Every structure is written in structure tokens, then in C-alpha cells.
Amino acid sequence: VDTGAGSLTAARKYLEGRWSLVSYEIYPPGKPPIQLKGTGSLTYDEFVNLKIDVRADEASTDLLRDAGIDLKDGVLTSDGRTVVDMQNHTLSYVVPGQNSRGPLSLSRPRHWEVQPDMLTLTTQDDSGKPLSVAKWKKAP
């Protein structure tokens, strides 16, 4: 098993743990960008499960609903097993039967960029334009 820098093992180890939301921008098609205000956590475990919970404030929740993004009690959540693609720098959920194509759909891969303690996940539309950009800081 390759364990050096740039390996799948190293990427999974980097992702593992708890992350806190720093910023979240959503670009709904045909609508102005939304700077989501709220709190959030991302947890990635040793079994490649990814759980994201973002609790939006009331104003953000209203903007997201107006853009056609449904939230339950002001919470955006995703949870499931993932696949890390090192060549394309993507993280994809393994969700059987997921056909939704909305801006935050689990069927869309999350493109990732890493810095020492910062993770940026970007969801893109079919032409490569950002639909969402979330920045996460590694929790101590």
C-alpha cells in the first residue's frame, strides 16, 4: 500500500477527523450568490464515511429556500460512504439511486483543495462552474 505524500492513504489520513465550517458560498443557477451564515461540522472517519452538518441562520435559510434548496429546520446535511479520486482531486459520495442534480446534490463530486489546516470543497455544475464552495478548518 502506497503511504507516501500524495497517496490515497495520505489523503484519507489528512481528511480524517473533525472540521469546523469557516465559510460557505452557494451559487444557485439564475440567482445571486448566497453567503451562508451559520455553523457547521464535517467529520471524516477511518472507514471513509463523510458527514456534513451545516446549521444556517434564518436569513440564509430563507435565501436558500427561495433558490430551491430545501433545508430541514435550517440544516443542510449529507452523510455517507465516499470515494477519494486522487487524479481528479474529488471526493464523491457512494449513494445508490441518487439522481438529483441540484447544486448540493450528493451525486456531484466535491473537488478538494488542501492547505495545512484548511480544506476547501467545491461542487461544480456540468460546465465546471462552482455551485458551492465550503471552507473547513481542522478542529484541534
C-alpha positions, 0 to 999 in steps of 0.5 A: 500500500502506497503511504507516501505524500500524495497517496490515497492513504495520505489523503484519507489520513489528512481528511480524517477527523473533525472540521469546523465550517469557516465559510460557505458560498452557494451559487444557485443557477439564475440567482445571486450568490448566497453567503451562508451564515451559520455553523457547521461540522464535517467529520471524516472517519477511518472507514471513509464515511463523510458527514456534513452538518451545516446549521444556517441562520434564518436569513440564509435559510430563507435565501436558500429556500427561495433558490430551491434548496430545501433545508430541514429546520435550517440544516443542510446535511449529507452523510455517507460512504465516499470515494477519494479520486486522487487524479481528479482531486474529488471526493464523491459520495457512494449513494445508490439511486441518487439522481438529483442534480441540484447544486448540493446534490450528493451525486456531484463530486466535491473537488478538494483543495488542501492547505495545512489546516484548511480544506476547501470543497467545491461542487461544480455544475456540468460546465465546471462552474462552482455551485458551492464552495465550503471552507473547513478548518481542522478542529484541534 
